[in-house]
Amino acid sequence: MTGNRIGIIWNPTKTDKAALEAAFDRRLVNVENLEVAWYETTPEDAGQMAAQRAIDAGATLIFAAGGDGTIRAVAEHLAVTKSTAEMSIIPLGTGNLLARNLGVPLNNPTAAFNRAFINNPRRIDIGWAEISTAAGHCRHAFVVMAGFGIDAHMITETNDSLKETAGWLAYLESVGRAVSASELVDIRLRLPRRHPEHGKKTKKLRAHTLIIGNCGTLQSGFRLLPDADPSDGELDILVLQARGIWGWLDTLRNVVWDNGIKRVFTRHMSAHSSSTITHRRATEFTIILAEPRIFEIDGDEVGETTRIEVTIQPGAIRVR
């Protein structure tokens, strides 16, 4: 790292400062006169203002210790300000999806701190979604995935108390209710003029789930979007159109076999579309829905909307 100042942003609902202090080994930082400042998130500040305070104090490396919401908030602010500060992750949540995709040790602050000082930083992209809700217009960054349908309903349907005790397994309890709540809706997917498929009419789909991925790996190493790479300058789009038992069987075949097991033996294959799944890749696009749907960003619900403008900010932040 360059400079001698580190900022550590931590979510007190996930850990306490004493535990992080015990995990942080100053001997691994080969910097003279090292200064470490601590910034606690609050219900009013998920991490953006804390990140600005760390930047103002001259931090050249900022740690985000918490769940996916804390990680996203800090990454968003670094991207917005185009800060030269590097970011590192101390994953302490139930999903820890960016950490999983970048190979950061999970629920082990000591190992996560150590890894940050051993490895070189990597530039990663940030996705942006602009939506209009009943509360007004908003623009949010996402580092892993955003979308509506089953994934969004799983978030809103999952019991918070169960999440505290069972971790990510709590989401499985809500799958059945999420499927029943995810009704088909007419979707128009509008691609930019420079996209290879722009010459065709705006893509019209009828589906219950649309996922936009900057990263593709979920819990337990499950690769929902096998081609997604947070450093490739593109976003992956997955649209699920399954209806009835045969539709879901085709979806499972596509996700588990064609884009999972089969790829182990045929590594050059790209993500496969079928009658119940559509894959696209783009740097910007517009999603127009015939009816409002709950939209989620990196696991956080941001409200109902019928229109989403999506763009990517390539190489937006440097992550250790």
PERARA-V271380 format. One record per helix or strand. SS is the DSSP state (hx for helix, st for strand). FROM is the first residue (numbers start at 1). TO is the last residue. If there is no record, write none. Layout:
ss=SS from=FROM to=TO
ss=SS from=FROM to=TO
This chain:
ss=st from=5 to=10
ss=hx from=17 to=23
ss=hx from=26 to=28
ss=st from=35 to=40
ss=st from=42 to=42
ss=st from=45 to=45
ss=hx from=48 to=56
ss=st from=61 to=66
ss=hx from=68 to=81
ss=st from=86 to=91
ss=hx from=97 to=102
ss=hx from=109 to=118
ss=st from=122 to=133
ss=st from=136 to=142
ss=st from=145 to=148
ss=hx from=150 to=157
ss=hx from=160 to=173
ss=hx from=175 to=181
ss=st from=185 to=191
ss=st from=203 to=207
ss=st from=209 to=213
ss=st from=217 to=217
ss=hx from=219 to=221
ss=st from=223 to=223
ss=st from=235 to=240
ss=hx from=244 to=265
ss=st from=277 to=282
ss=st from=284 to=297
ss=st from=300 to=319
